[in-house]
Amino acid sequence: MATVIGVSGSPLPDSNTDLAVRAVCEATGLDHAFFKLSDLTVAPCRACLGCLETNRCVIDDDGRVLAEEVRAARAVVVGGFTPYCTLDARTKAFLERLYPLRHRDGLLRGKAMAAVVTTAVPPGSSALPPAGDLGVDAVRFFAMEEGMAFVGSVVQQGNVPCLGCGYGDRCDMSALGMLYGPDATVDTTPVHCFARSGEVRRDAEALGRRIRQAVDG
């Protein structure tokens, strides 16, 4: 069992979310483990209360395993992205599957939690919902309800799928115009990459150090 658990809800291989979560975990200097939810089976919570007496989910899948990893850890880095301006389904399902740890003893209380959120919505856009903030808040409010110490977040600019679907410049439903203006095209839209995002990488490293401080007390 690792001291720091990093979880990514992104289904893309080596995605910006994956890389940012790994960077935060590595910056803690503590032993850590990384889990990619798309490689696992984590069913949604059934709200059955079958975990009431045992603090263990009745669903026998990887969600139960992850909950045990989190129970043993001192800190959790939750990484997700924001389809439709809210936290993605895989990441939300993971958080909800931690519910068995709540009953009677509050087994998450005092653990450190941090959020990594990737969003295609450009920062400071007054015409669009604050998707990054909404994603962070989903993790932050989870931590609040469970008595965890929320130590901070990193928001990485992501890439809308229209850039690579093959129809981005001629589809009436393309998000390029909504995100970058009516004249935006696939060729003029920037591609964002964590590996080249110096400021975001520094933010990730700083967040990792804050997690270390929280764990060390």
C-alpha positions in Angstrom: 0.0 0.0 0.0 1.3 3.4 -1.0 1.4 6.7 1.1 0.1 8.7 -1.9 -2.6 7.4 -4.3 -2.9 9.1 -7.7 -6.1 8.4 -9.8 -6.8 9.6 -13.3 -10.2 9.4 -14.9 -8.9 10.3 -18.4 -9.4 7.4 -20.8 -6.7 8.7 -23.2 -3.2 7.1 -23.0 -0.6 9.2 -21.3 -3.1 12.1 -21.3 -2.5 15.6 -19.9 -4.5 14.5 -16.8 -2.3 11.3 -16.4 0.9 13.3 -16.7 -0.2 16.0 -14.3 -1.4 13.5 -11.6 1.9 11.7 -11.9 3.9 14.9 -11.6 2.0 15.9 -8.4 2.6 12.4 -6.9 6.3 12.4 -7.8 6.8 15.9 -6.3 5.7 14.7 -2.9 8.9 12.6 -2.6 6.8 9.9 -1.0 6.0 6.4 -2.1 3.1 6.6 -4.4 0.9 4.5 -6.7 -1.0 5.6 -9.9 -4.3 4.1 -11.1 -5.9 4.8 -14.4 -9.7 4.2 -14.1 -10.2 3.3 -17.8 -7.9 0.3 -17.2 -10.1 -0.8 -14.3 -13.7 -1.7 -13.6 -15.4 0.7 -11.2 -19.2 0.4 -11.2 -21.3 3.2 -9.9 -22.4 3.1 -6.3 -25.8 1.3 -5.9 -26.8 3.3 -2.8 -27.7 0.0 -1.2 -26.1 0.6 2.2 -24.6 -2.9 2.0 -21.4 -1.5 3.3 -22.9 -0.1 6.5 -21.5 -2.6 9.0 -18.3 -3.6 7.2 -17.0 -0.3 5.6 -16.6 -2.5 2.5 -18.5 -2.3 -0.8 -20.6 -5.2 -1.8 -19.6 -4.8 -5.4 -16.7 -7.1 -6.1 -14.7 -5.1 -8.6 -11.7 -2.7 -8.8 -13.7 0.0 -6.9 -13.4 -2.1 -3.8 -9.7 -2.5 -4.3 -9.2 1.2 -4.8 -11.1 2.0 -1.7 -8.8 -0.2 0.3 -5.8 1.5 -1.3 -7.2 4.9 -0.3 -8.0 3.7 3.2 -4.4 2.7 3.7 -2.9 5.9 2.1 -2.3 9.3 3.7 -3.1 11.4 0.6 -5.1 11.1 -2.6 -4.6 13.0 -5.9 -7.8 12.9 -7.9 -7.4 13.7 -11.6 -10.4 14.2 -13.9 -11.6 16.2 -16.9 -14.7 18.2 -17.6 -17.0 16.9 -20.4 -20.2 19.1 -20.4 -18.6 21.3 -17.8 -18.6 18.9 -14.9 -16.4 16.1 -13.6 -16.2 13.1 -15.8 -18.2 10.0 -15.0 -15.3 7.7 -14.2 -13.8 10.0 -11.7 -17.2 10.7 -10.1 -17.9 7.0 -9.8 -14.5 6.5 -8.1 -15.3 9.2 -5.5 -18.7 7.8 -4.8 -17.3 4.3 -4.4 -15.3 5.6 -1.4 -18.7 6.0 0.5 -18.2 2.8 2.4 -15.3 4.4 4.3 -17.6 7.0 5.7 -19.9 5.0 8.0 -19.4 5.4 11.8 -15.6 5.9 11.8 -15.0 8.4 9.1 -12.1 6.5 7.7 -11.1 9.3 5.3 -11.0 12.0 7.9 -7.6 13.8 8.2 -6.2 12.4 4.9 -4.9 15.0 2.4 -6.7 15.4 -1.0 -5.8 17.3 -4.1 -7.4 17.8 -7.4 -6.0 17.8 -11.0 -8.6 18.9 -13.6 -8.1 19.2 -17.3 -10.6 21.3 -19.2 -10.9 22.5 -22.8 -12.6 25.7 -21.8 -10.1 28.5 -22.0 -9.4 30.3 -18.7 -11.1 33.6 -18.2 -13.9 33.0 -20.8 -16.9 35.1 -19.7 -19.2 33.5 -22.2 -18.7 29.9 -21.1 -19.2 28.0 -17.8 -16.2 27.9 -15.4 -15.6 24.2 -16.2 -12.2 24.0 -14.4 -13.6 25.5 -11.2 -16.6 23.2 -11.3 -14.4 20.2 -11.7 -12.2 21.3 -8.8 -15.2 22.0 -6.6 -16.5 18.5 -7.1 -13.4 17.1 -5.5 -13.0 19.9 -3.0 -16.6 19.5 -1.7 -16.2 15.7 -1.5 -13.1 16.3 0.7 -15.1 18.7 2.8 -17.9 16.3 3.4 -15.5 13.5 4.4 -13.4 15.6 6.7 -10.4 15.5 4.5 -7.8 18.2 4.2 -8.1 19.7 0.7 -4.6 21.1 0.0 -5.1 22.6 -3.5 -5.6 22.0 -7.2 -4.0 22.2 -10.6 -6.0 23.1 -13.7 -4.5 22.0 -17.0 -5.7 23.4 -20.3 -7.0 20.5 -22.4 -7.9 19.9 -26.0 -11.4 19.6 -27.4 -12.0 16.3 -29.3 -13.0 18.2 -32.4 -9.3 18.8 -33.0 -8.8 15.2 -33.9 -12.1 13.9 -35.1 -11.6 14.8 -38.8 -14.6 17.0 -39.1 -13.6 19.9 -36.9 -13.7 22.5 -39.6 -16.9 21.5 -41.3 -19.2 20.2 -38.5 -22.1 22.4 -37.4 -21.6 21.0 -33.9 -17.8 21.7 -33.7 -16.8 23.2 -30.4 -13.9 25.2 -31.9 -16.0 28.2 -32.6 -17.6 28.1 -29.2 -14.3 27.9 -27.4 -12.1 30.0 -29.6 -14.3 32.2 -31.7 -16.2 31.9 -35.1 -13.0 32.1 -37.2 -11.3 29.2 -35.3 -10.1 26.3 -37.3 -8.2 23.1 -36.5 -5.0 24.7 -37.8 -5.3 27.9 -35.8 -6.4 26.3 -32.5 -3.6 25.6 -30.1 -2.8 22.1 -28.9 -2.2 22.0 -25.2 0.3 19.6 -23.7 1.3 19.2 -20.0 4.9 18.4 -21.0 5.2 21.8 -22.6 3.2 23.7 -19.9 6.0 25.1 -17.7 3.7 27.1 -15.4 1.3 24.2 -14.9 4.2 21.8 -14.2 5.5 24.2 -11.6 2.0 24.4 -10.1 2.0 20.6 -10.0 5.3 20.4 -8.3 4.3 23.0 -5.7 1.1 21.0 -5.0 3.1 17.9 -4.5 5.2 19.7 -1.9 2.0 20.9 -0.1 0.8 17.3 0.0 4.1 16.3 1.6 3.8 19.0 4.2 0.2 17.9 5.0 1.3 14.3 5.4 4.3 15.2 7.5 2.0 17.3 9.7 
